[in-house]
Amino acid sequence: MIKRLAHTGIIAIWTALLLMTLSACSDTRNRVALFLEEPEIRKAAQRYLDAEVRRDLKEVYACLAPSSNYMATNPSYDDYFREARTTSVQISDYKILEISNLRDNHDREKYPLIEKFVQVEVDVFVLFEDSKETIPVNYSFTFIKEGGNWYKG
């Protein structure tokens, strides 16, 4: 009986060690993937945010993920333009703080075109055109990889 308990204890310890090792490998794999993807993600985020600052609506529209919920309800640039030109707020400046939480799409049934998701934390400075007041806002944008390219989700 004691041998059986000792054997069970050893199996439990080995199982725990194996799970910790696999978890560490997964974390390391995610960090390496983020390191490799980060320049392209940053470039996509800067492209989008620079277009917002310039109020280049065609470029902003081009930065939106083709399969995003927004594009599903506003499928043409004309639809987007009509909505976007009526806003009285705009991003006047920004600072990218962190790119994190890179993850694979584990719901291909719901999102068949999306390969990966990532969070881009940004301090944006929002200008209210009517009052000319600018306020800083910390925001986490979701970017998605689709067809090998990164887009704002």
FENCORLIN-V90092 format. One record per pair of residues at least 4 apart in sequence whose C-alpha atoms are under 6 Angstrom apart, sorted by sequence separation. I is the first residue (numbers start at 1). J is the second residue. D is the distance in whole Angstrom. If there is no record, write none. Layout:
# FENCORLIN-V90092
((I J D) (I J D))
This chain:
# FENCORLIN-V90092
((3 7 6) (25 29 6) (34 38 6) (38 42 6) (46 50 6) (51 55 6) (70 74 6) (71 75 5) (77 81 6) (80 84 6) (81 85 6) (108 112 4) (128 132 5) (145 149 5) (51 56 5) (74 79 6) (128 133 5) (145 150 4) (74 80 6) (127 133 6) (144 150 6) (127 134 4) (144 151 5) (51 59 6) (126 134 5) (143 151 5) (51 60 5) (126 135 5) (143 152 4) (144 153 6) (105 115 5) (125 135 5) (143 153 5) (105 116 5) (125 136 4) (142 153 5) (48 60 6) (104 116 4) (124 136 6) (103 116 6) (124 137 5) (103 117 5) (123 137 6) (48 63 6) (102 117 6) (123 138 4) (102 118 4) (122 138 6) (101 118 5) (122 139 5) (101 119 6) (121 139 6) (100 119 5) (121 140 4) (99 119 6) (120 140 5) (99 120 5) (120 141 5) (98 120 6) (119 141 6) (98 121 5) (119 142 5) (97 121 5) (118 142 6) (97 122 5) (118 143 5) (96 122 4) (117 143 6) (95 122 6) (117 144 5) (95 123 5) (116 144 6) (94 123 5) (116 145 5) (94 124 4) (115 145 5) (93 124 6) (94 125 6) (114 145 6) (115 146 6) (93 125 5) (114 146 5) (92 125 6) (113 146 6) (91 125 6) (92 126 6) (91 126 5) (92 127 6) (90 126 6) (90 127 5) (53 91 5) (89 127 6) (53 92 5) (89 128 5) (89 129 6) (88 129 5) (68 153 6) (65 151 5) (64 151 5) (65 152 6) (63 151 5) (64 152 5) (65 153 5) (63 152 6) (44 150 6))
